[in-house]
Amino acid sequence: MRILYVLTSLGIGGAEKQVIDLAARMSEQGHKVSFLILKHSVEEWPVKGPVLRLNLAKTAASLLRGLRFARSFLALIRPDIVHSHTYPANLFARLLLIKRFKEFSRPGLVNTIHNVYEGGWHRMLLYRLTNRWVDRITAVSTAAAERFIHLHAVPAVKITVLTNGIDTDHFNPDRAQRRRVRNQMLVDKEFVWIAVGRIAPAKDYPNLLRAFHLLQQAKPETQLWIAGEGNPASLAIDSDLQNNPAIRWLGLRYDIAELLDAADGFVLSSAWEGLPIALAEAMAMAKTVVATDVGGVRELVGDAGFLVPPRNSEALKDTMQKAMSTPVERRRFLEAAARSRIRQSFSLQSKVSEWEKLYGQILEGRHA
C-alpha cells in the first residue's frame, strides 16, 4: 500500500524518530512511503523517500498555501493511508482531507496522539469539531487515550491504543561498547545516571537537578549525564545546581544507545508524558530505571523498575538512592526483566505488524 506520514517536523525527538523507524520498516515490507513535513528544524532526522516540506508559518495565508501544495502532493502520490502524528500534523491532515479528490479515492486517515497533554481547551475543541474527518485515532498509551476521551476531545469509538516500538537489535547491551564509552567519558567506578530528552517543561529538569543535588550528599561518587537539545541556562533554577561539575550536559546526541550502555541507571523526571521512548530504549539496554509515574510510564515499566511521584525532588532522590543501594543480584534481575519486557511487548517489528493490520482494516472498511 501507499502510505503518507505527516509530521509537524523532523526534529530530533522521540515521536519523530519513532515515525521514521516505522516508515523504514514499512518500506522494507514493500510499502511505498512518503513524508509531508509542516515545519523546518535546524537539526533533523534523515529520511528516505519522497518528502514535501511546507515550512508553514503561523498565519492563515501560510496554512492555506500549505494545504494547496499538500493537496497537489497527494494527487501526485495517491496514498491509500495518511498517518499523522502530534497535534499540529493531526489537525492539518484533517483539514487536508475535508474536500474530496477528483483524481483518486479519499485515503484513510489515522491520527496518533503521543502525549497526555497536547495543548489547552481550544486545541481540544478543534479536535472535537474535526473528528468526523478521521477514520481512526491511536494513542501511545492507555493513559493518553483515557485522558482525551475524558476531555471529550476524541470519541471512544474511534480511539485505540497502539504503543511505541523499540528496535531491540540496535538497543542491545554490549560490554565492550560500555567499556569503550566509559573510558572516553573518563568514568571509572562512579555510578552514572543518564536522562535523555530535550530541555522542555514536560521533562521537568529542575526536579531532577534538585534531586541529584540531594543524592550527591548521600552518594558523592555519582554522575548525571543529560542528553538532549536545548540550553540549560533557560531552566528556571539556581545556576549552582546547573553548573554542578558532576552533571554533564551532553546536548543533542545521535549515539543514545552507546550512552545508555555506558550509564548505570536511567532517570526520567517528567511532569507529563505519553509513552516515553527514551525510557523504553533504556529498558531495552537493560538499565536500572527510575521514572516519575506519569502518563503511560507505569504501563511501560511494569514491575521492571522504580516509580516515583512527579514534581517531588525528595521522593525522586530517595528512589534513586534506593535503586543504587539495591543488591547487585536484584538489580541485574530487574535489568534483565526490563529488556525482556520491551522485547516481548514493545518491539518495533511487532508494532509494524499491528500497524499493517490497522491500515488494512481501515481500507477494508472503506471498500466494504
LUMMAR-296116 format. One record per residue (C-alpha): residue in one letter; x, y, z. Coordinates in Angstrom, 3 decimals, padded with zeros to 6 digits. Each point is the difference from the previous one (the first is absolute). Layout:
N
+----+----------+----------+----------+
! aa !        u !        v !        w !
+----+----------+----------+----------+
!  A !        X !        Y !        Z !
...
+----+----------+----------+----------+
//
This chain:
368
+----+----------+----------+----------+
! aa !        u !        v !        w !
+----+----------+----------+----------+
!  M !  000.000 !  000.000 !  000.000 !
!  R !  000.993 !  003.657 ! -000.363 !
!  I !  000.456 !  001.765 !  003.355 !
!  L !  000.484 !  003.712 !  000.617 !
!  Y !  001.388 !  000.948 !  003.419 !
!  V ! -000.792 !  003.550 !  001.114 !
!  L !  002.266 !  001.499 !  002.656 !
!  T !  000.193 !  003.418 !  001.599 !
!  S !  003.781 ! -000.137 ! -000.479 !
!  L !  002.922 ! -002.381 ! -000.360 !
!  G !  001.646 !  001.465 !  003.089 !
!  I !  002.091 ! -002.205 !  002.255 !
!  G ! -002.751 ! -001.300 !  002.247 !
!  G ! -001.374 ! -003.338 !  001.095 !
!  A ! -003.305 !  000.187 ! -001.878 !
!  E !  001.754 !  001.005 ! -003.211 !
!  K !  002.548 ! -002.810 !  000.276 !
!  Q ! -002.796 ! -002.472 !  000.709 !
!  V ! -001.800 !  000.942 ! -003.223 !
!  I !  003.185 ! -000.101 ! -002.070 !
!  D !  000.876 ! -003.455 !  001.337 !
!  L ! -003.546 ! -001.191 ! -000.708 !
!  A !  000.124 !  001.424 ! -003.517 !
!  A !  003.338 ! -001.705 ! -000.694 !
!  R ! -001.397 ! -003.362 !  001.080 !
!  M ! -003.129 !  000.564 ! -002.082 !
!  S !  002.183 !  000.683 ! -003.014 !
!  E !  001.917 ! -003.228 !  000.654 !
!  Q ! -003.358 ! -001.802 !  000.015 !
!  G ! -000.586 !  001.219 ! -003.557 !
!  H ! -002.295 !  002.958 !  000.684 !
!  K !  000.567 !  003.351 ! -001.757 !
!  V !  000.725 !  002.663 !  002.620 !
!  S ! -000.040 !  003.798 ! -000.325 !
!  F !  000.234 !  002.891 !  002.470 !
!  L ! -001.763 !  003.334 !  000.411 !
!  I !  001.826 !  002.330 !  002.416 !
!  L ! -001.651 !  003.170 !  001.297 !
!  K !  002.933 !  001.891 !  001.521 !
!  H !  003.762 !  000.257 ! -000.382 !
!  S !  002.434 ! -000.998 !  002.756 !
!  V !  003.681 !  000.892 !  000.157 !
!  E !  000.927 ! -003.555 !  001.018 !
!  E ! -002.021 ! -002.755 ! -001.643 !
!  W ! -000.170 ! -003.767 ! -000.201 !
!  P !  000.858 ! -001.230 ! -003.516 !
!  V ! -002.758 ! -001.707 ! -001.971 !
!  K ! -000.226 ! -002.048 ! -003.178 !
!  G ! -002.780 !  000.493 ! -002.521 !
!  P ! -001.906 !  002.937 ! -001.534 !
!  V ! -000.311 !  002.946 !  002.384 !
!  L ! -002.054 !  003.187 ! -000.303 !
!  R !  001.102 !  002.737 !  002.416 !
!  L ! -002.576 !  002.751 !  000.447 !
!  N !  001.932 !  002.249 !  002.424 !
!  L ! -003.255 !  001.393 !  001.373 !
!  A ! -000.192 !  003.256 !  001.929 !
!  K ! -002.628 !  000.790 !  002.607 !
!  T ! -002.260 !  001.910 ! -002.379 !
!  A ! -003.253 ! -000.830 ! -001.783 !
!  A !  001.583 !  000.796 ! -003.374 !
!  S !  002.851 ! -002.446 !  000.661 !
!  L ! -002.456 ! -002.695 !  001.061 !
!  L ! -002.126 !  000.399 ! -003.125 !
!  R !  003.090 ! -000.010 ! -002.220 !
!  G !  001.257 ! -003.116 !  001.784 !
!  L ! -003.319 ! -001.793 ! -000.468 !
!  R !  000.072 !  000.808 ! -003.716 !
!  F !  003.530 ! -001.373 ! -000.449 !
!  A ! -000.821 ! -003.040 !  002.129 !
!  R ! -003.078 ! -000.822 ! -002.077 !
!  S !  002.110 !  000.119 ! -003.161 !
!  F !  002.499 ! -002.349 !  001.657 !
!  L ! -002.777 ! -002.426 !  000.918 !
!  A ! -001.330 !  000.059 ! -003.562 !
!  L !  003.508 ! -000.956 ! -001.156 !
!  I !  000.736 ! -002.860 !  002.423 !
!  R ! -003.629 ! -001.162 !  000.523 !
!  P !  000.400 ! -001.529 !  003.468 !
!  D ! -002.269 ! -002.734 !  001.315 !
!  I !  000.687 !  001.082 !  003.603 !
!  V !  000.880 !  003.388 !  001.470 !
!  H !  001.465 ! -000.406 !  003.498 !
!  S !  000.718 !  003.144 !  002.031 !
!  H !  001.716 !  000.452 !  003.351 !
!  T ! -000.353 !  002.651 !  002.761 !
!  Y ! -002.571 !  002.792 !  000.152 !
!  P !  001.099 !  002.438 ! -002.771 !
!  A !  000.436 ! -002.790 ! -002.540 !
!  N ! -003.209 ! -001.723 !  001.111 !
!  L ! -002.094 !  003.123 ! -000.479 !
!  F !  001.710 !  000.837 ! -003.307 !
!  A ! -000.699 ! -003.500 ! -001.328 !
!  R ! -003.671 !  000.322 !  000.926 !
!  L ! -000.296 !  003.331 ! -001.805 !
!  L !  001.859 ! -001.463 ! -002.967 !
!  L ! -002.564 ! -002.767 ! -000.458 !
!  I ! -003.192 !  002.016 !  000.532 !
!  K ! -000.445 !  000.432 ! -003.754 !
!  R ! -000.355 ! -002.947 ! -002.336 !
!  F !  002.625 ! -000.684 ! -002.654 !
!  K ! -001.119 ! -000.243 ! -003.629 !
!  E !  003.103 ! -001.909 ! -001.078 !
!  F ! -000.193 ! -002.893 !  002.491 !
!  S ! -001.937 ! -001.408 !  002.935 !
!  R !  000.356 !  001.675 !  003.357 !
!  P !  002.742 ! -001.763 !  002.018 !
!  G ! -000.588 ! -001.378 !  003.470 !
!  L !  001.113 !  002.378 !  002.747 !
!  V !  001.703 ! -001.048 !  003.237 !
!  N !  000.986 !  002.488 !  002.729 !
!  T !  002.418 ! -000.953 !  002.785 !
!  I !  000.083 !  001.752 !  003.376 !
!  H !  003.442 ! -000.206 !  001.624 !
!  N ! -000.611 !  001.650 !  003.358 !
!  V ! -002.576 !  000.416 !  002.745 !
!  Y !  000.209 !  003.753 ! -000.615 !
!  E ! -000.162 !  001.540 ! -003.478 !
!  G ! -001.168 !  003.485 !  000.900 !
!  G ! -002.838 !  001.889 !  001.618 !
!  W ! -003.775 !  000.016 ! -000.391 !
!  H !  000.059 !  001.752 ! -003.385 !
!  R !  002.034 ! -002.828 ! -001.524 !
!  M ! -002.309 ! -002.577 !  001.541 !
!  L ! -002.965 !  001.860 ! -001.479 !
!  L !  001.551 ! -000.068 ! -003.466 !
!  Y !  000.590 ! -003.732 !  000.374 !
!  R ! -003.667 ! -000.428 !  000.963 !
!  L ! -001.275 !  002.062 ! -002.937 !
!  T !  002.067 ! -001.899 ! -002.570 !
!  N ! -000.314 ! -003.589 !  001.258 !
!  R ! -002.389 ! -000.870 ! -002.832 !
!  W !  002.844 !  000.142 ! -002.539 !
!  V !  002.252 ! -002.571 !  001.676 !
!  D ! -000.462 ! -003.748 ! -000.376 !
!  R !  001.997 ! -001.120 !  003.033 !
!  I !  001.839 !  001.681 !  002.848 !
!  T !  002.749 ! -001.807 !  001.865 !
!  A !  001.716 !  000.875 !  003.253 !
!  V !  003.397 ! -001.217 !  001.142 !
!  S ! -001.302 ! -000.929 !  003.450 !
!  T ! -003.243 ! -000.815 !  001.782 !
!  A !  000.545 !  003.047 !  002.215 !
!  A !  000.082 !  002.287 ! -003.043 !
!  A ! -003.069 ! -001.608 ! -001.559 !
!  E ! -002.014 !  000.243 !  003.215 !
!  R !  000.894 !  003.659 !  000.515 !
!  F ! -001.065 !  001.059 ! -003.492 !
!  I ! -003.255 ! -001.931 !  000.350 !
!  H ! -000.574 !  001.658 !  003.396 !
!  L !  000.567 !  003.417 ! -001.592 !
!  H ! -002.523 ! -000.894 ! -002.737 !
!  A !  002.719 !  000.848 ! -002.505 !
!  V ! -000.343 ! -003.345 ! -001.768 !
!  P ! -002.850 ! -002.549 ! -000.076 !
!  A !  000.629 ! -003.292 !  001.778 !
!  V ! -001.261 ! -001.952 ! -003.025 !
!  K !  002.782 !  001.405 ! -002.191 !
!  I !  003.024 ! -000.240 !  002.294 !
!  T !  002.190 ! -003.001 !  000.675 !
!  V !  003.343 ! -000.511 !  001.743 !
!  L !  003.006 ! -000.940 ! -002.112 !
!  T !  003.228 !  000.485 !  001.906 !
!  N !  003.425 !  001.064 ! -001.219 !
!  G !  002.508 ! -002.607 ! -001.120 !
!  I !  003.737 ! -000.326 !  000.631 !
!  D !  002.637 ! -001.473 ! -002.316 !
!  T !  001.429 ! -002.517 !  002.458 !
!  D !  002.752 ! -000.992 ! -002.431 !
!  H !  001.396 !  003.528 !  000.115 !
!  F ! -000.730 !  000.537 !  003.696 !
!  N !  001.873 ! -003.058 !  001.189 !
!  P !  002.583 ! -000.029 !  002.837 !
!  D !  003.634 ! -000.496 ! -001.011 !
!  R !  002.637 ! -000.304 !  002.729 !
!  A !  002.877 !  001.027 ! -002.278 !
!  Q ! -001.935 !  003.073 ! -001.115 !
!  R ! -000.761 !  000.876 !  003.615 !
!  R !  003.687 ! -000.122 !  000.986 !
!  R !  001.027 !  002.041 ! -003.039 !
!  V ! -002.506 !  002.797 !  000.597 !
!  R !  000.702 !  000.165 !  003.746 !
!  N !  003.702 !  000.345 ! -000.793 !
!  Q ! -000.763 !  002.768 ! -002.475 !
!  M ! -002.109 !  001.781 !  002.619 !
!  L !  002.761 ! -000.464 !  002.619 !
!  V ! -002.284 ! -001.955 !  002.309 !
!  D !  001.452 ! -002.566 !  002.382 !
!  K ! -002.070 ! -001.308 !  002.901 !
!  E ! -002.546 !  002.811 !  000.217 !
!  F ! -003.666 ! -000.912 ! -000.267 !
!  V ! -001.272 !  001.813 ! -003.095 !
!  W ! -003.627 !  001.076 ! -000.326 !
!  I ! -001.159 !  001.114 ! -003.433 !
!  A ! -003.043 !  001.994 ! -001.070 !
!  V ! -000.949 !  000.366 ! -003.660 !
!  G ! -002.349 !  002.617 ! -001.408 !
!  R ! -000.131 !  003.548 ! -001.280 !
!  I !  000.055 !  002.795 !  002.559 !
!  A ! -003.723 !  000.720 !  000.215 !
!  P ! -002.564 !  000.508 !  002.789 !
!  A ! -001.393 ! -003.515 ! -000.386 !
!  K !  003.355 ! -001.537 !  000.984 !
!  D !  000.153 !  002.023 !  003.259 !
!  Y !  003.774 !  000.119 !  000.206 !
!  P ! -000.104 !  002.359 !  003.018 !
!  N ! -001.576 ! -002.905 !  001.892 !
!  L !  002.884 ! -002.255 ! -001.055 !
!  L !  002.717 !  002.537 !  000.818 !
!  R ! -001.362 !  000.545 !  003.498 !
!  A ! -000.263 ! -003.762 !  000.539 !
!  F !  003.560 ! -000.566 ! -001.225 !
!  H !  001.331 !  002.728 !  002.289 !
!  L ! -001.562 ! -001.826 !  002.962 !
!  L !  001.192 ! -003.386 ! -001.259 !
!  Q !  003.610 !  001.145 ! -000.169 !
!  Q !  000.006 !  000.725 !  003.711 !
!  A ! -000.674 ! -003.693 !  000.677 !
!  K !  001.752 ! -001.456 ! -003.064 !
!  P !  002.863 !  002.334 ! -001.001 !
!  E !  001.493 ! -002.374 ! -002.585 !
!  T ! -002.844 !  000.612 ! -002.399 !
!  Q ! -000.274 !  001.691 ! -003.381 !
!  L ! -003.003 !  001.224 ! -001.960 !
!  W !  000.060 !  000.181 ! -003.790 !
!  I ! -002.743 !  001.925 ! -001.800 !
!  A ! -000.286 ! -000.517 ! -003.755 !
!  G ! -002.461 !  002.191 ! -001.833 !
!  E ! -000.472 !  003.091 ! -002.132 !
!  G ! -000.334 !  003.364 !  001.723 !
!  N !  001.795 !  002.527 !  002.170 !
!  P !  000.386 ! -000.886 !  003.718 !
!  A !  000.145 !  003.708 !  000.797 !
!  S ! -003.673 !  000.232 ! -000.958 !
!  L ! -000.986 ! -002.041 !  003.051 !
!  A ! -001.598 !  001.951 !  002.832 !
!  I !  002.296 ! -001.306 !  002.718 !
!  D !  003.046 !  001.059 !  002.006 !
!  S !  003.061 !  000.077 ! -002.275 !
!  D !  002.027 ! -001.844 !  002.648 !
!  L ! -002.183 ! -003.051 ! -000.558 !
!  Q !  000.501 !  000.235 ! -003.772 !
!  N !  003.766 !  000.499 !  000.234 !
!  N !  000.669 ! -002.933 !  002.300 !
!  P !  003.232 ! -001.589 ! -001.370 !
!  A ! -001.531 ! -003.459 !  000.484 !
!  I ! -002.695 !  000.876 ! -002.559 !
!  R !  001.002 ! -000.338 ! -003.634 !
!  W ! -002.246 !  001.794 ! -002.473 !
!  L !  000.569 ! -001.984 ! -003.182 !
!  G ! -002.314 !  001.954 ! -002.299 !
!  L ! -001.545 ! -001.533 ! -003.080 !
!  R !  001.403 ! -003.496 ! -000.571 !
!  Y ! -000.488 ! -002.669 ! -002.635 !
!  D !  001.792 ! -002.744 !  001.958 !
!  I ! -002.679 ! -000.570 !  002.637 !
!  A !  000.368 ! -003.793 ! -000.030 !
!  E !  003.706 !  000.306 !  000.766 !
!  L ! -000.558 !  002.549 !  002.768 !
!  L ! -002.703 ! -002.161 !  001.575 !
!  D !  002.354 ! -002.966 ! -000.103 !
!  A !  002.691 !  001.964 !  001.828 !
!  A ! -002.367 !  001.236 !  002.722 !
!  D ! -001.095 ! -002.014 !  003.040 !
!  G ! -003.516 !  001.371 !  000.419 !
!  F ! -002.580 !  001.979 ! -001.932 !
!  V ! -002.087 !  002.679 !  001.662 !
!  L ! -003.166 !  001.641 ! -001.303 !
!  S ! -001.181 !  003.055 !  001.951 !
!  S ! -002.884 !  001.036 ! -002.262 !
!  A ! -003.067 !  001.904 !  001.112 !
!  W ! -002.047 ! -001.569 ! -002.806 !
!  E !  000.571 ! -002.544 ! -002.760 !
!  G ! -001.746 ! -002.242 ! -002.502 !
!  L !  002.184 ! -003.097 ! -000.278 !
!  P !  003.628 !  001.220 !  000.278 !
!  I !  002.131 ! -001.593 ! -002.680 !
!  A !  003.297 !  000.783 !  001.752 !
!  L ! -001.200 ! -001.957 !  003.036 !
!  A ! -000.921 ! -002.957 ! -002.201 !
!  E !  003.427 !  000.180 ! -001.665 !
!  A !  001.688 ! -000.028 !  003.414 !
!  M ! -002.022 ! -003.063 !  000.971 !
!  A !  001.021 ! -001.702 ! -003.255 !
!  M !  003.608 !  000.730 !  000.993 !
!  A ! -000.636 ! -001.791 !  003.320 !
!  K !  000.448 !  003.074 !  002.195 !
!  T ! -001.217 !  000.606 !  003.524 !
!  V ! -002.837 !  002.493 ! -000.533 !
!  V ! -001.537 !  002.559 !  002.342 !
!  A ! -002.912 !  001.938 ! -001.469 !
!  T ! -002.778 !  002.319 !  001.047 !
!  D ! -003.394 ! -001.691 ! -000.058 !
!  V ! -001.587 !  002.111 ! -002.746 !
!  G ! -001.896 ! -000.773 ! -003.194 !
!  G !  000.752 ! -003.492 ! -001.278 !
!  V !  003.184 ! -000.485 !  002.044 !
!  R ! -001.578 ! -002.592 !  002.305 !
!  E ! -001.302 ! -001.902 ! -003.047 !
!  L !  003.518 ! -000.072 ! -001.399 !
!  V !  002.043 ! -000.786 !  003.115 !
!  G ! -002.276 ! -002.527 !  001.676 !
!  D !  001.980 ! -001.716 !  002.772 !
!  A !  003.357 !  000.479 ! -001.729 !
!  G !  000.982 !  003.325 !  001.548 !
!  F ! -000.604 !  002.630 !  002.659 !
!  L ! -002.874 !  002.499 ! -000.165 !
!  V ! -000.235 !  003.281 !  001.887 !
!  P ! -002.607 !  002.805 !  000.210 !
!  P !  000.610 !  002.965 ! -002.346 !
!  R !  001.142 !  003.461 !  001.141 !
!  N !  001.470 ! -001.401 !  003.232 !
!  S !  003.779 !  000.369 !  000.152 !
!  E !  000.312 ! -001.604 !  003.436 !
!  A ! -001.859 ! -003.107 ! -001.168 !
!  L !  002.034 ! -000.125 ! -003.211 !
!  K !  003.243 !  000.237 !  001.959 !
!  D ! -001.112 ! -002.713 !  002.438 !
!  T ! -000.963 ! -002.340 ! -002.840 !
!  M !  003.246 !  000.573 ! -001.886 !
!  Q !  001.904 ! -000.727 !  003.213 !
!  K ! -002.107 ! -003.099 !  000.590 !
!  A !  000.789 ! -001.244 ! -003.506 !
!  M !  003.719 !  000.565 !  000.532 !
!  S ! -000.115 ! -001.835 !  003.324 !
!  T ! -001.910 ! -002.986 ! -001.364 !
!  P !  002.116 ! -003.185 !  000.116 !
!  V !  001.750 ! -000.673 ! -003.297 !
!  E ! -001.817 ! -003.301 ! -000.529 !
!  R ! -003.382 !  001.682 !  000.356 !
!  R !  001.019 !  002.832 ! -002.326 !
!  R !  001.170 ! -002.450 ! -002.647 !
!  F ! -003.322 ! -001.830 !  000.268 !
!  L ! -001.943 !  003.238 ! -000.526 !
!  E !  002.224 !  001.032 ! -002.897 !
!  A ! -000.503 ! -003.348 ! -001.752 !
!  A ! -003.736 !  000.261 !  000.639 !
!  A ! -000.023 !  003.484 ! -001.525 !
!  R !  001.611 ! -001.170 ! -003.243 !
!  S ! -002.241 ! -003.060 ! -000.133 !
!  R ! -003.081 !  002.177 !  000.455 !
!  I !  000.956 !  002.211 ! -002.959 !
!  R !  000.809 ! -002.962 ! -002.226 !
!  Q ! -003.262 ! -001.755 !  000.799 !
!  S ! -002.444 !  002.909 ! -000.027 !
!  F !  001.617 !  003.040 ! -001.623 !
!  S !  002.198 ! -001.226 ! -002.848 !
!  L ! -000.050 !  002.067 ! -003.168 !
!  Q ! -000.619 ! -002.979 ! -002.278 !
!  S ! -003.125 ! -001.024 !  001.910 !
!  K ! -001.296 !  003.574 ! -000.256 !
!  V !  000.553 !  000.001 ! -003.771 !
!  S ! -002.284 ! -003.031 ! -000.234 !
!  E ! -002.612 !  001.745 !  002.167 !
!  W !  000.094 !  003.103 ! -002.190 !
!  E ! -000.323 ! -002.060 ! -003.163 !
!  K ! -003.035 ! -001.708 !  001.483 !
!  L ! -001.585 !  003.324 !  000.988 !
!  Y !  000.627 !  001.564 ! -003.423 !
!  G ! -001.517 ! -003.083 ! -001.635 !
!  Q ! -003.116 !  000.201 !  002.169 !
!  I ! -000.510 !  003.648 ! -000.955 !
!  L !  000.339 ! -000.748 ! -003.712 !
!  E ! -002.327 ! -002.998 !  000.227 !
!  G ! -002.564 !  002.157 !  001.774 !
!  R !  000.204 !  002.616 ! -002.737 !
!  H ! -000.478 ! -002.547 ! -002.771 !
!  A ! -002.766 ! -001.952 !  001.744 !
+----+----------+----------+----------+
//
